């Protein structure tokens, strides 16, 4: 029977056959050892590695997508109950719209390397056409799981601004924004930083970037994802204006607390869970010892930074109000995750504690500044994602460790590697990080101001005062997220409000 099998299968069968003695198995394996083609073993190992990496990336992509449940619960809990259905629908639409937009245009602009490759924008793979002949030369590679994983990140960047413009944005305007950012604004930033040809990307596997022979480190997207989403939210906040009653006649803020602390906590824990796909998954592969080490380290630093951010914001809130504020602790944990996302692969665990701790201070300071400027952000999405994202990118330029950079990016540590300034670096990496922050800010904030400004000019940006007063659930979605057996029914309630 064995001679009908290929040599490798015969040997494996012999070794696992309980009825065959060790001597017989050894003899049989030896008989076929020289007949076996070395390339056959190599092919099998390659197939196994491909299967392992595919399973890993799809699993991590699914974890990132679970973050949408976290965003939905967090946003719903942090706003008033009369707008719950609206914010939940926006979260679902972010996933659906971004999938179509990223398929048609976004992935091509991000990773497509066609006939005219350049550092600014991709030029192929639109609608995933000519998938093999125009495959990307980036680490994402030309495979189906790469599109899925990268779309999960695009959907995350798209949904971040939902909380910033909650309770007063026209739903049609939101759909337009959602398509625009996932089809064009976000993918261009991705190409700059994560595509192999991008002008901002950190040089890896030989050769050097055009930017200071170093480039920018942004492992999982403190800048690419969080700054992009947060700056889009900031532009929206400014153009749509504050909610009715948010500031009194003297410009002083009026508290508008969310309706469910339970949902806020649930959303925070779901986001915490999803971040273990977001950061460790950004290594993309796990079949090498070095890659496995990076994945494990990213999980550790992510955990510690989130914990430090939670304690930082909780203690700061206690010093201000003499009370242990639940929402502040939840916000702090998310701030810590945003702050470490750029450098989770290249910093020590103790450095991750610093990233989260300082990130909490940055967040609190920006939130206070927003109140002074009368910028109304119900979820504090812009302070959390835009400004703490920028801090995370900057932090990588301070404490990225040379040994970990080489392990993560396949560089020869005997060569000229740009590392963090505090490790006696020469400042090239920090300079690249600063230029990356400025570039992302100018691109995203500028384009989103133009979009929201255009929508405002044609009267599509904000709902009417009557609709805002009644709540978006009744005025736009035909009901309420919470239906009770007593009180006015949906038709009577709408009629009583004149809708």
C-alpha angles and dihedrals in degrees: 000000000000093000089061091059128077112261097255095049091047091053094048091048091051093050092051098042108105091198093060121081123233091250092052092048092049091049093049093048090047090051092059100032095093093041093056114097112232089218089061091060090046091051092051092050090049091051091049091049091048091051092048093049092046092052091047096049095045091048092050090046089054090051090052090050090052085065086075088069087051093050090047094052094041093050094044093051095046097055134059117283094243090071100043099107091049095055092044092052090049090056092051091046091051089061094045099042094043091051092056094040094047091048096049100040116344103073091047093051090047104043110000113124108189135152095313109040115187141164096250108054141358119250109196145040093065106164085004089281119166087011096175103035093047099037120157119258091211124105089262088071130191103296135114096245090056091062091048094049094046092047090056088059092046090052090051093053089047096053098047095084093054092088094044094060097032124143099020112042121109109247093224089055089051092055091050091049092047093055094044097052096044095043100044122351099055098037092056091055089048090054092051095053111022107029114089090237095048116124093224100043122118111254112251139175096017130322126059137260120249090243110086089317085282119066132196126306113217105150102182104003120281084149104021097048110015101037089046094051094040095049090049088053091049091052089050093049092052097046098042095044130217125313118268109277096011092120126030127227090277093052094253117143119253116210115249103177123194119257101236128039087179092064091046091057093044090051092049094051092047090051090048089053093047093050089071086069093040099056108024090038091059089078083074095202134052106179097101128070091237092050092050090052091052091049092051094046091050090054091051097047091045091054095047096046092050091050092049092048091051093053092043095056093039093055093044091052090049091053090052101042105017089234135099102248115206097199092051091055091050093048090048093056091053090046089055092052093049091048095054098040094092096050107025090118100047109040135079120250092251089054090054088060089056092048092055096040095052091039088062091055092048090051095050093046093051092047090055090047091052091054090051090051092044093240109155114211108162094194097034085236096151096050090045102044107022101039100029087043088056089048089052092053091047092047091059088060090057106045109017104134119226095223092053093045090056091048093049101041102034094245127153106248090206087065132071106294123174110225138169120309093236090058089064089270118167094240097253093115094046091049090051091050092052093049089049091054093049093046095050091046093052095045100044101034093044096050095043092050088054092049096046091041091053092049090049092050092057094043098250101112108077135033121239123273091248092053092046092050092050093044130249094260094064098032099044110016104039101244147008136290088231118052118187132190093235134056128031119346121230098267093044092047093052091046092050089053092049095248 
